């Protein structure tokens, strides 16, 4: 652990206190340097494992703690620390955990920010500031593969109806097995908003229910198994009776 030797007040000179739990020394040194050179941020300290990280947060009381998701594969550490409403938890997620299920579990458990481990330094600073000031931040790269607009299948005797960017996100999360509340948590919207999107998806895909909508989406190419966004196709779209 590398704690700041200053008195552990919540905000020294109004600066946002930042701590890190990460097993790689270079990452710890890098975030320390980034925080030290960023006005409005204050370096609290770093820990190389969860046990030391918990003690660091208890003693130094940072405003934000950034956690390497590799040290928290089941979300136990982040959920424990998120139990403190005064502490904003941000996860650094590697490609192996860049899944809707992991993000949903993290956000449902109280994590306020999720960013890719490969994030550029300015965006990590943005995430820290956003979580502190707005209470949440989700790296756009986490859902980029799901966010592009796509076209639904051609309805009988009618034009194809495009799914909006958000509707495609919701549809992908449904396909990943998430319920409405979990989807709302991931996208930081209300469950009523998700219900509205689901109704629109069912109408545009001429589907009976969520399961049917996912089946239609895969059959027509709106969704693909690898999560890639399909290109709009010509007249070969699958119609639904």
C-alpha positions in Angstrom: 0.0 0.0 0.0 1.2 3.5 -0.8 -1.0 5.9 1.2 -0.8 9.6 1.1 0.8 10.9 4.2 -1.6 13.7 4.5 -4.4 13.6 7.1 -7.2 11.4 5.7 -9.9 14.0 5.2 -12.6 13.4 2.6 -11.5 16.3 0.4 -8.2 18.2 1.0 -8.5 21.7 -0.4 -11.7 20.7 -2.2 -9.8 18.1 -4.4 -11.3 14.7 -5.2 -9.4 11.9 -3.4 -8.5 9.0 -5.7 -7.3 5.5 -4.7 -6.4 2.5 -6.8 -6.5 -1.3 -6.3 -4.4 -2.9 -9.0 -1.8 -5.7 -9.0 0.5 -4.1 -11.6 3.1 -1.6 -10.3 3.3 0.3 -13.5 -0.4 0.9 -13.5 -0.2 2.1 -9.9 2.6 4.5 -10.6 0.9 5.7 -13.8 -2.4 6.6 -12.1 -0.5 8.3 -9.3 1.3 10.5 -11.8 -1.9 11.2 -13.7 -3.7 12.3 -10.5 -0.8 14.4 -9.3 -0.7 16.4 -12.5 -4.5 16.9 -12.7 -6.0 19.9 -11.0 -8.9 19.1 -8.7 -7.7 15.5 -8.0 -5.7 14.3 -5.0 -3.8 11.0 -4.8 -4.8 9.0 -1.7 -2.8 5.8 -2.3 -2.7 2.4 -4.0 -2.9 -1.2 -3.0 -1.8 -4.4 -4.9 -4.5 -6.7 -3.5 -8.1 -6.6 -2.3 -7.4 -7.0 1.4 -4.9 -4.1 1.5 -7.3 -2.1 -0.7 -10.1 -2.4 1.8 -7.9 -1.2 4.6 -6.7 1.7 2.4 -10.2 2.8 1.8 -11.2 2.4 5.4 -8.2 4.4 6.7 -7.8 7.1 4.0 -11.4 7.5 3.0 -11.0 8.4 -0.7 -13.9 9.8 -2.8 -13.1 7.5 -5.7 -11.5 4.1 -5.8 -10.5 2.6 -9.1 -10.4 -1.3 -9.1 -8.7 -3.7 -11.5 -11.5 -6.1 -12.5 -9.0 -8.9 -12.7 -8.7 -8.7 -8.9 -12.5 -8.8 -8.6 -13.8 -11.5 -11.0 -17.0 -12.2 -8.9 -17.6 -8.6 -7.9 -17.2 -9.2 -4.2 -14.6 -6.4 -3.6 -16.5 -3.8 -5.6 -19.8 -4.7 -4.0 -18.2 -4.4 -0.6 -16.7 -1.0 -1.2 -19.8 0.2 -3.0 -21.7 -0.3 0.2 -20.2 3.0 1.4 -22.4 5.6 -0.3 -19.7 8.2 0.0 -17.3 6.2 -2.1 -17.5 6.0 -5.9 -16.3 2.7 -7.3 -14.9 2.6 -10.8 -13.9 -0.7 -12.5 -11.1 -1.1 -15.0 -12.4 -3.9 -17.2 -10.2 -6.0 -19.6 -11.4 -7.4 -22.9 -12.1 -10.8 -21.2 -14.8 -9.3 -19.0 -16.2 -6.9 -21.5 -19.6 -8.6 -21.4 -23.1 -7.4 -20.7 -23.5 -9.9 -17.8 -20.3 -8.6 -16.1 -21.2 -4.9 -16.5 -24.8 -5.5 -15.4 -23.7 -7.4 -12.3 -21.2 -4.6 -11.5 -23.7 -1.8 -11.9 -26.4 -3.6 -10.0 -24.0 -4.2 -7.2 -23.3 -0.5 -6.8 -20.4 0.2 -9.1 -20.8 3.7 -10.5 -18.2 3.7 -13.3 -17.0 1.1 -15.8 -14.2 1.8 -18.2 -11.9 -0.3 -20.4 -8.5 -1.1 -18.9 -7.0 0.2 -22.1 -8.7 3.6 -21.7 -6.7 6.7 -22.6 -5.6 8.8 -19.5 -7.9 11.8 -20.3 -10.9 9.6 -20.5 -10.0 8.0 -17.1 -9.8 11.5 -15.6 -13.2 12.2 -17.2 -14.7 9.0 -15.6 -13.3 10.0 -12.2 -14.7 13.5 -12.4 -18.1 12.2 -13.8 -18.6 9.6 -11.1 -17.8 12.2 -8.4 -20.0 15.0 -9.8 -22.8 13.0 -11.5 -22.6 9.7 -9.7 -22.1 7.5 -12.8 -20.0 6.9 -15.9 -20.1 4.1 -18.5 -17.3 4.0 -21.1 -18.9 4.4 -24.5 -16.5 1.7 -25.8 -18.2 -0.9 -23.5 -21.3 -0.8 -25.7 -19.9 0.5 -29.0 -20.5 -2.9 -30.7 -24.1 -2.8 -29.7 -24.8 0.9 -30.4 -24.8 1.3 -34.2 -28.1 1.7 -35.9 -29.3 -1.4 -37.7 -32.4 -2.3 -39.8 -35.0 -4.7 -38.8 -36.6 -7.2 -41.1 -39.0 -6.1 -43.8 -42.6 -6.3 -42.6 -45.2 -7.7 -45.0 -46.3 -5.1 -47.5 -44.4 -2.4 -45.6 -41.0 -0.7 -45.4 -38.2 -2.0 -43.1 -38.3 -0.2 -39.8 -34.9 0.9 -38.4 -34.0 0.1 -34.8 -32.5 3.1 -33.1 -29.1 2.9 -31.5 -30.6 2.5 -28.1 -33.1 -0.1 -29.2 -30.2 -2.2 -30.7 -28.4 -1.9 -27.3 -31.5 -3.1 -25.5 -32.0 -5.9 -27.9 -28.4 -7.1 -27.5 -28.7 -7.1 -23.7 -32.0 -9.0 -24.0 -30.1 -11.6 -26.1 -27.5 -11.7 -23.4 -30.2 -12.8 -20.9 -30.7 -9.6 -19.0 -34.1 -8.6 -17.5 -35.5 -5.1 -17.8 -34.2 -3.9 -14.4 -30.6 -5.1 -15.1 -30.7 -3.5 -18.6 -31.9 -0.2 -17.0 -28.9 -0.5 -14.5 -26.4 -1.0 -17.3 -27.7 1.9 -19.4 -28.4 4.2 -16.5 -32.1 4.8 -17.4 -35.3 3.9 -15.7 -37.0 0.5 -16.1 -40.0 2.3 -17.6 -37.8 3.6 -20.4 -36.5 0.1 -21.0 -40.1 -1.2 -21.2 -40.9 1.5 -23.8 -37.9 0.4 -25.9 -38.9 -3.3 -25.6 -42.4 -2.5 -26.9 -40.9 -0.6 -29.8 -38.5 -3.5 -30.6 -41.4 -6.0 -30.6 -43.4 -3.8 -32.9 -40.6 -3.2 -35.3 -39.6 -6.9 -35.4 -43.2 -8.1 -35.6 -42.5 -10.3 -32.6 -44.8 -11.9 -30.0 -42.4 -11.5 -27.1 -38.8 -10.9 -26.1 -37.6 -14.5 -26.9 -39.3 -14.3 -30.4 -37.7 -10.9 -31.0 -34.2 -12.3 -30.3 -34.9 -15.3 -32.6 -36.1 -13.0 -35.4 -33.1 -10.7 -34.9 -30.6 -13.5 -35.3 -32.4 -15.1 -38.3 -32.5 -11.7 -40.1 -29.0 -10.7 -39.2 -29.9 -7.8 -36.9 -27.9 -9.6 -34.2 -24.9 -11.8 -34.8 -23.3 -14.4 -32.5 -20.0 -12.5 -32.3 -21.7 -9.2 -31.4 -20.6 -7.5 -34.5 -23.0 -5.0 -36.1 -24.3 -6.3 -39.5 -24.4 -4.1 -42.6 -27.8 -3.2 -44.0 -28.7 -5.8 -46.6 -30.8 -5.6 -49.8 -34.0 -7.5 -50.4 -33.0 -10.8 -48.7 -34.3 -9.9 -45.3 -36.4 -12.4 -43.5 -40.1 -11.5 -43.1 -42.1 -12.6 -40.1 -45.6 -13.8 -40.3 
